[in-house]
Amino acid sequence: MFKKILIANRGEIALRVIWACKELGIKSVAVYSEADHESLHVRFADQAVCIGPARSIESYLNIPAIITAAEVTGADAIHPGYGFLSESSYLAEICEACHIKFIGPGPQAMRLMGDKSRARKAMQKAGVPVLPGSGVLEDEERAVKAAKDIGFPVMLKASAGGGGRGIRIVRTPVEVGPALRAAQAEAAAAFGVPDVYVEKYLQAPRHIEIQIIADTRGNVVHLGERECSIQRRHQKLVEEAPSPVVNDKLRRRMGGAAVEAAKAVQYVNAGTIEFLLDPSGNYYFMEMNTRIQVEHGVTELITFRDLVKEQIRVAAGEPLSFAGKDLVFSGHAIECRINAEDPVTFVPSPGIVRHLNLPGGPGVRIDTFLHDGCEVLPFYDSLVAKLMAYGRDRAEAIARMRRCLDVFVVEGIKTNVALHRRIMDDPDFRAGRMDTSFMERFLPEKKAAPVAR
């Protein structure tokens, strides 16, 4: 087992990894930007190293600084969390060269699944259902032809990265050119790679993802599904496990496909296979996230398994601590992503937290870095807390979440707490009637608002 793990991240996910390290008896090292010097992950880690100025490119994305911090502190492993460098095959390669264990998949699997166009081909070869699509598009003429062959509407999607960036929905041939250029520019700015491909656009599907974990001995297990259909501009807002529409039979089929997908690319560690599910029950591979997910907590609540500790054990060469037959899915869990943003414009809202009241009580989990007097910085993602509610069934989980949102108080910054209250009260949501267009119907007047990053 590792003696010391450096956490190449910040905020609540850095704290989440620190808690896992403490329970495993492993020392932790926090890295931080100059702007984050008073953050909780710096306070609660066993050691902390400043790696640069506030800008991410000079600190949390600075691979030489992170590797130097690991070497100086004697860390024998690096956990990347999610976001930042979590899906950087280059970081994984550098870790290998420096004899530091990267807690995640190997660079080869990460490169393959990080390129969505190549990943589609790998999944087709493995027998996993995929939507009709193209390879990387070289110019507008080929893009138009590919779109016509597939049939409108289609999506132009960045081959690299994720988080909803580099995606455009196209409904007619005349829209292809401008959409292609916009998607390429956004992909280049976000991921450094302008590659874009075409994929068939499903009208109003559900977004269902399957959590998997695999060890170095060939064991791969899925831990059920998460419903992620409530999202704005491809950014998730509410996640829950299990999905209201996935029954045992469908869970076995989708879970089996996810396991086969992981085996096909010799995947090791935690990952998520994302599917689109149409109203007829047909599902299609969308992408794989080669890291721990923001919403992993809802899976932990219904399976009673600690995914971060399992990640660490697997990276250390230990076998999975459980088999698929050992898993029991119990109850229902919902997560609301609490963002620091204006509730009307969705523009990020940094500032000083003047008063904070976090909810508690039965079935409540909150992953956050917030505290009275802390500063929510303008340099990073607007996610400030993950509020999770667990109940014996979905109705109880919703009731608990609604109760928690009523007493979740953050003064000094604006948040989307009120928006989540409205979602919990929505008749369609409460009945489990949702798809990826839910928020367009829920907030039709906000469709033209700027995207929060």
Stockholm file with secondary structure:
# STOCKHOLM 1.0

chainA/1-453         MFKKILIANRGEIALRVIWACKELGIKSVAVYSEADHESLHVRFADQAVCIGPARSIESYLNIPAIITAAEVTGADAIHPGYGFLSESSYLAEICEACHIKFIGPGPQAMRLMGDKSRARKAMQKAGVPVLPGSGVLEDEERAVKAAKDIGFPVMLKASAGGGGRGIRIVRTPVEVGPALRAAQAEAAAAFGVPDVYVEKYLQAPRHIEIQIIADTRGNVVHLGERECSIQRRHQKLVEEAPSPVVNDKLRRRMGGAAVEAAKAVQYVNAGTIEFLLDPSGNYYFMEMNTRIQVEHGVTELITFRDLVKEQIRVAAGEPLSFAGKDLVFSGHAIECRINAEDPVTFVPSPGIVRHLNLPGGPGVRIDTFLHDGCEVLPFYDSLVAKLMAYGRDRAEAIARMRRCLDVFVVEGIKTNVALHRRIMDDPDFRAGRMDTSFMERFLPEKKAAPVAR
#=GR chainA/1-453 SS CCSEEEECCCHHHHHHHHHHHHHHTCEEEEEEEGGGTTSHHHHHSSEEEEEECSSGGGTTTCHHHHHHHHHHHTCSEEECCSSTTTTCHHHHHHHHHTTCEESSCCHHHHHHHHSHHHHHHHHHHTTCCBCCEEEECCSHHHHHHHHHHHCSSEEEEESSCCTTTTEEEECSGGGHHHHHHHHHHHHHHHHSCCCEEEEECCSSCEEEEEEEEECTTSCEEEEEEEEEEEEETTEEEEEEESCTTCCHHHHHHHHHHHHHHHHHTTCCEEEEEEEEECTTSCEEEEEEECSCCTTHHHHHHHHTCCHHHHHHHHHTTCCCSCCGGGCCCCSEEEEEEEECBCTTTCCBCCEECCEEECCCSTTEEEEECCCTTCEECTTSCSEEEEEEEEESSHHHHHHHHHHHHHHCEEESSCCSHHHHHHHHHCHHHHTTCCCTTHHHHHSGGGTTSCCCC
#=GC SS_cons         CCSEEEECCCHHHHHHHHHHHHHHTCEEEEEEEGGGTTSHHHHHSSEEEEEECSSGGGTTTCHHHHHHHHHHHTCSEEECCSSTTTTCHHHHHHHHHTTCEESSCCHHHHHHHHSHHHHHHHHHHTTCCBCCEEEECCSHHHHHHHHHHHCSSEEEEESSCCTTTTEEEECSGGGHHHHHHHHHHHHHHHHSCCCEEEEECCSSCEEEEEEEEECTTSCEEEEEEEEEEEEETTEEEEEEESCTTCCHHHHHHHHHHHHHHHHHTTCCEEEEEEEEECTTSCEEEEEEECSCCTTHHHHHHHHTCCHHHHHHHHHTTCCCSCCGGGCCCCSEEEEEEEECBCTTTCCBCCEECCEEECCCSTTEEEEECCCTTCEECTTSCSEEEEEEEEESSHHHHHHHHHHHHHHCEEESSCCSHHHHHHHHHCHHHHTTCCCTTHHHHHSGGGTTSCCCC
//
